[in-house]
Amino acid sequence: MTSRGSDLTRPIDLRRRQRRRRRQILVAALVALVVLLGAGVWVVRWSSLLAVRTVTVEGTGLLSAGQVRAAGRVPQGTPLARVDVGAVAARIAQLPPVEGVRVHRSWPDGIRIVVTERTPVYQVRDAGRYYWVDRTGTIFHVAGQVRPGLPQALADPGDKRLLGDLATTVASLSTTLRSQTDHLEATSPDAIVVVLSKDRRVVWGSADQSATKSTVATAMLGTPARTYDVSSPDHPTAR
């Protein structure tokens, strides 16, 4: 009986040892995985192996790459994963010429900054200086001389609403009107005038219905006159 009992318990003990061994292997594997993950997190977030060493800038024209880097204040030597790219972008966006900016991590050790600069729609001439204005009416650059080919306007550079209305007006000008435009004048948002060559004027009024006003004014140029009034485009006059 004793011999037969021993024969029966051997397979049971073997299975127990196998289960115990499998548990030990599983625990060891889990411990190793945790250690590896911890090491990986440490390397990514704290080690100097993946720290910022280069900052590249793309898309600049008015701005220099150095100006963008100075504004972004990317912390050199900081692990790439810990750089707050949103904060970097927000600081760069404060530069007047910047319309948009994207900041990317460029592994293993770089930051890539892509800038979209504002596009001038026209320039305001005031006291010998030329203020570049974009489609939103934002002044983003001041030049000491005129930029050839960019429409000019006489207006208060401090009146943001007026600058925006002038941008709407300029953007609506047909190719024919633009080619004959000398400059624009505006003393208020309701008193926009497009001054043409040969001492002709288009009384525009406000920026409302600018697309329609442009179409009507272009058609009226075939009628000899000194003043074309399209402030009410449904009832234009020429005199």
C-alpha positions as CSV (number, residue, x, y, z in Angstrom):
1,M,0.0,0.0,0.0
2,T,2.8,2.4,0.9
3,S,4.5,1.9,-2.5
4,R,1.3,2.4,-4.4
5,G,0.5,5.6,-2.4
6,S,3.9,7.0,-3.2
7,D,3.3,6.2,-6.9
8,L,0.1,8.2,-6.8
9,T,1.4,11.3,-5.1
10,R,4.4,11.7,-7.3
11,P,2.4,13.1,-10.3
12,I,0.5,15.4,-7.9
13,D,3.7,16.8,-6.4
14,L,5.2,17.3,-9.9
15,R,2.1,19.3,-11.0
16,R,2.4,21.4,-7.9
17,R,6.0,22.1,-8.6
18,Q,5.3,23.0,-12.2
19,R,2.5,25.4,-11.2
20,R,4.7,26.9,-8.6
21,R,7.5,27.3,-11.2
22,R,5.1,28.9,-13.7
23,R,4.0,31.4,-11.0
24,Q,7.6,32.2,-10.2
25,I,8.4,32.8,-13.9
26,L,5.3,35.0,-14.3
27,V,6.1,37.0,-11.2
28,A,9.7,37.4,-12.4
29,A,8.5,38.5,-15.8
30,L,6.1,41.0,-14.3
31,V,8.8,42.4,-12.1
32,A,11.2,42.7,-15.1
33,L,8.4,44.5,-17.1
34,V,7.8,47.0,-14.3
35,V,11.5,47.6,-14.0
36,L,11.8,48.1,-17.8
37,L,8.8,50.4,-17.9
38,G,10.2,52.4,-15.0
39,A,13.5,52.7,-16.6
40,G,11.9,53.8,-19.9
41,V,9.8,56.5,-18.1
42,W,13.0,57.7,-16.4
43,V,14.9,57.9,-19.6
44,V,12.1,59.8,-21.4
45,R,11.1,62.2,-18.7
46,W,14.3,62.7,-16.6
47,S,17.4,61.5,-18.4
48,S,19.6,63.9,-20.4
49,L,19.7,61.3,-23.2
50,L,16.5,62.7,-24.8
51,A,17.0,66.4,-23.7
52,V,16.5,69.3,-26.1
53,R,19.6,70.2,-28.0
54,T,18.3,71.7,-31.2
55,V,15.5,74.2,-32.0
56,T,14.6,74.6,-35.7
57,V,12.4,77.4,-37.1
58,E,10.5,77.4,-40.4
59,G,8.2,79.8,-42.2
60,T,9.7,83.1,-41.2
61,G,10.1,86.2,-43.4
62,L,9.7,89.4,-41.4
63,L,10.9,87.6,-38.3
64,S,14.3,86.0,-37.9
65,A,14.7,82.5,-36.5
66,G,16.6,84.1,-33.6
67,Q,13.6,86.3,-32.7
68,V,11.3,83.2,-32.7
69,R,13.6,81.2,-30.5
70,A,14.0,84.1,-28.1
71,A,10.2,84.5,-27.9
72,G,9.6,80.8,-27.5
73,R,12.2,80.4,-24.7
74,V,12.5,76.6,-25.3
75,P,14.4,75.2,-22.2
76,Q,17.6,73.8,-23.6
77,G,18.7,70.6,-21.8
78,T,15.2,69.8,-20.6
79,P,14.0,66.3,-21.4
80,L,11.9,66.6,-24.6
81,A,8.8,64.9,-23.1
82,R,8.7,67.6,-20.3
83,V,8.7,70.6,-22.7
84,D,5.4,72.4,-22.6
85,V,5.0,72.9,-26.4
86,G,1.6,74.7,-25.9
87,A,3.3,77.3,-23.7
88,V,6.1,77.7,-26.2
89,A,3.5,78.3,-29.0
90,A,1.6,80.8,-26.9
91,R,4.7,82.9,-26.3
92,I,5.6,82.9,-30.0
93,A,2.0,83.8,-30.9
94,Q,2.5,87.1,-29.1
95,L,4.9,88.3,-31.8
96,P,2.9,90.8,-34.0
97,P,3.8,89.2,-37.4
98,V,2.7,85.8,-36.3
99,E,-0.8,84.6,-37.5
100,G,-0.3,81.0,-36.4
101,V,2.4,78.7,-35.0
102,R,2.8,75.0,-34.4
103,V,5.4,73.5,-32.1
104,H,6.4,69.8,-32.5
105,R,8.7,67.5,-30.6
106,S,11.3,66.1,-33.0
107,W,12.8,63.0,-31.4
108,P,15.3,62.3,-30.0
109,D,16.5,65.8,-29.1
110,G,14.8,68.5,-31.2
111,I,12.0,71.1,-31.1
112,R,10.5,72.1,-34.5
113,I,8.7,75.4,-34.7
114,V,6.6,76.2,-37.8
115,V,5.4,79.8,-38.1
116,T,2.7,81.3,-40.4
117,E,3.2,85.0,-40.7
118,R,0.5,87.5,-41.4
119,T,-0.1,88.6,-45.0
120,P,-0.4,92.4,-45.6
121,V,-3.6,93.4,-47.4
122,Y,-2.7,97.1,-47.6
123,Q,-0.5,99.7,-45.9
124,V,-1.6,102.8,-43.9
125,R,0.5,105.9,-44.7
126,D,0.8,108.1,-41.6
127,A,3.5,110.6,-40.7
128,G,6.1,109.2,-43.0
129,R,5.6,105.6,-41.8
130,Y,3.8,102.7,-43.4
131,Y,1.8,100.3,-41.3
132,W,1.2,96.9,-42.8
133,V,-2.4,95.7,-42.1
134,D,-3.7,92.1,-42.5
135,R,-7.2,90.9,-43.3
136,T,-8.3,91.2,-39.7
137,G,-7.3,94.9,-39.5
138,T,-4.2,94.0,-37.4
139,I,-1.1,96.1,-37.8
140,F,1.9,93.8,-37.6
141,H,4.8,95.7,-39.1
142,V,5.9,99.3,-39.5
143,A,8.2,100.3,-42.4
144,G,10.1,103.4,-43.1
145,Q,9.3,103.3,-46.8
146,V,6.4,102.3,-49.1
147,R,6.1,98.7,-50.2
148,P,5.6,98.7,-54.0
149,G,2.4,97.0,-55.2
150,L,0.7,97.1,-51.8
151,P,-2.4,99.3,-51.8
152,Q,-2.1,102.4,-49.6
153,A,-4.7,104.0,-47.3
154,L,-4.9,107.3,-45.4
155,A,-6.6,106.5,-42.0
156,D,-6.1,106.5,-38.3
157,P,-3.7,103.6,-37.5
158,G,-5.1,103.4,-34.0
159,D,-8.7,102.7,-35.2
160,K,-8.9,98.9,-35.3
161,R,-12.5,98.8,-36.5
162,L,-11.7,101.2,-39.4
163,L,-8.6,99.2,-40.3
164,G,-10.7,96.1,-40.5
165,D,-13.3,97.7,-42.7
166,L,-10.6,99.0,-45.0
167,A,-9.2,95.5,-45.3
168,T,-12.6,94.2,-46.3
169,T,-12.9,97.0,-48.9
170,V,-9.4,96.3,-50.4
171,A,-10.0,92.6,-50.5
172,S,-13.2,93.1,-52.5
173,L,-11.7,95.3,-55.2
174,S,-11.9,93.8,-58.7
175,T,-8.7,93.5,-60.7
176,T,-9.9,96.5,-62.8
177,L,-10.5,98.7,-59.8
178,R,-7.3,97.7,-58.1
179,S,-5.2,98.5,-61.2
180,Q,-6.7,102.0,-61.2
181,T,-6.6,102.7,-57.5
182,D,-4.1,105.3,-56.2
183,H,-5.0,105.0,-52.6
184,L,-8.0,104.8,-50.1
185,E,-9.1,107.4,-47.7
186,A,-11.3,107.0,-44.6
187,T,-12.1,109.3,-41.7
188,S,-14.6,106.9,-40.2
189,P,-16.0,103.4,-40.9
190,D,-18.9,105.0,-42.9
191,A,-16.7,107.3,-45.0
192,I,-14.5,105.1,-47.1
193,V,-13.4,106.5,-50.4
194,V,-11.4,104.8,-53.1
195,V,-9.3,107.4,-54.9
196,L,-8.6,106.4,-58.5
197,S,-6.0,107.6,-61.0
198,K,-6.9,110.7,-63.1
199,D,-8.4,112.4,-60.0
200,R,-11.5,110.2,-59.9
201,R,-13.1,109.0,-56.7
202,V,-15.4,106.1,-55.7
203,V,-17.5,107.0,-52.7
204,W,-17.7,103.6,-50.9
205,G,-19.4,104.5,-47.7
206,S,-19.1,101.6,-45.2
207,A,-17.6,98.2,-45.9
208,D,-21.0,96.6,-46.0
209,Q,-21.9,94.9,-49.3
210,S,-18.3,95.5,-50.5
211,A,-18.5,92.7,-53.1
212,T,-21.6,94.2,-54.6
213,K,-20.1,97.7,-54.5
214,S,-17.0,96.5,-56.3
215,T,-19.1,94.9,-59.1
216,V,-21.2,98.1,-59.5
217,A,-18.2,100.4,-59.4
218,T,-16.3,98.4,-62.0
219,A,-19.3,98.5,-64.4
220,M,-19.6,102.3,-63.9
221,L,-16.0,103.0,-64.9
222,G,-17.2,102.9,-68.5
223,T,-19.2,106.1,-67.8
224,P,-16.9,109.2,-67.8
225,A,-17.2,110.9,-64.4
226,R,-15.1,112.4,-61.6
227,T,-17.1,110.8,-58.7
228,Y,-18.8,107.4,-58.6
229,D,-21.0,106.9,-55.6
230,V,-21.7,103.3,-54.7
231,S,-22.4,103.8,-51.0
232,S,-25.9,102.6,-51.8
233,P,-25.2,100.0,-54.5
234,D,-28.8,99.6,-55.5
235,H,-28.9,103.3,-56.4
236,P,-25.4,104.3,-57.7
237,T,-24.7,107.7,-59.2
238,A,-22.0,109.2,-61.3
239,R,-21.2,112.9,-61.7
